[in-house]
Amino acid sequence: MEFSGLILGNVTVAPHVTLELMGMIVGELQVERSSNVRLRGMVDGNVENRGGHLEVWGTVTGKIFRKKGATIVHPEAFVKLKD
């Protein structure tokens, strides 16, 4: 699935789903086991990897948590911790 719009609210990527995010999520992003997320857009909130594969090229204005799975934050990514 490819998404390039705006979502107001939290998003959970279900197992066995691939998401290419080029848009913006104003809320939390949860990556479930066996899912794949390529974040090229923006998440205005926290991102939590619960056992999937997460790659970040874009912007996260919160924290990135990895409980399980693989998380790669590329050098061009911008992660700004909220105060």
C-alpha positions as CSV (number, residue, x, y, z in Angstrom):
1,M,0.0,0.0,0.0
2,E,1.2,3.5,-0.9
3,F,-0.1,6.5,1.0
4,S,0.6,10.1,0.2
5,G,-2.2,12.1,2.0
6,L,-2.9,13.2,5.5
7,I,-4.2,11.0,8.4
8,L,-5.4,12.6,11.6
9,G,-5.2,9.9,14.3
10,N,-3.2,6.8,15.1
11,V,-2.2,4.2,12.5
12,T,-1.5,0.5,13.1
13,V,0.1,-1.4,10.2
14,A,-1.3,-5.0,10.4
15,P,0.8,-8.1,10.0
16,H,1.8,-9.0,6.5
17,V,1.0,-5.5,5.2
18,T,3.6,-3.3,3.4
19,L,3.1,0.5,3.7
20,E,5.1,3.1,1.8
21,L,4.3,6.3,3.7
22,M,5.0,9.5,1.7
23,G,2.3,11.6,3.4
24,M,1.8,12.7,7.0
25,I,0.3,11.0,10.1
26,V,-0.7,13.4,12.9
27,G,-0.7,10.7,15.7
28,E,1.2,7.6,16.6
29,L,2.4,4.9,14.1
30,Q,2.5,1.3,15.2
31,V,4.3,-1.4,13.1
32,E,3.0,-4.9,13.9
33,R,4.9,-8.1,13.5
34,S,5.6,-9.3,10.0
35,S,4.7,-5.9,8.5
36,N,6.9,-3.6,6.5
37,V,6.9,0.2,6.7
38,R,9.0,2.6,4.5
39,L,8.6,6.0,6.1
40,R,9.5,8.7,3.6
41,G,7.0,11.3,4.8
42,M,6.3,12.5,8.3
43,V,4.9,11.2,11.6
44,D,3.9,13.9,14.0
45,G,4.1,11.6,17.1
46,N,5.9,8.4,18.2
47,V,6.7,5.4,16.1
48,E,6.7,1.9,17.7
49,N,8.0,-1.2,16.0
50,R,6.4,-4.3,17.5
51,G,8.1,-6.9,15.3
52,G,8.0,-5.6,11.8
53,H,10.6,-4.1,9.4
54,L,10.8,-0.3,9.7
55,E,12.9,2.0,7.6
56,V,12.9,5.7,8.1
57,W,14.0,8.3,5.5
58,G,11.5,11.0,6.5
59,T,10.7,12.9,9.7
60,V,9.5,11.7,13.1
61,T,8.7,14.5,15.6
62,G,8.5,12.0,18.5
63,K,10.5,9.0,19.6
64,I,11.1,5.7,17.8
65,F,10.7,2.6,19.9
66,R,11.8,-0.8,18.9
67,K,10.3,-3.6,21.0
68,K,11.0,-6.2,18.3
69,G,11.9,-6.4,14.6
70,A,14.3,-4.5,12.5
71,T,14.5,-0.7,12.6
72,I,16.7,1.3,10.3
73,V,17.0,5.1,10.5
74,H,18.8,6.4,7.4
75,P,21.3,9.3,7.7
76,E,18.9,11.6,5.8
77,A,16.1,11.0,8.3
78,F,15.1,13.6,10.9
79,V,14.0,12.5,14.3
80,K,13.0,15.4,16.6
81,L,12.1,14.4,20.2
82,K,9.1,16.3,21.4
83,D,9.6,18.4,24.6
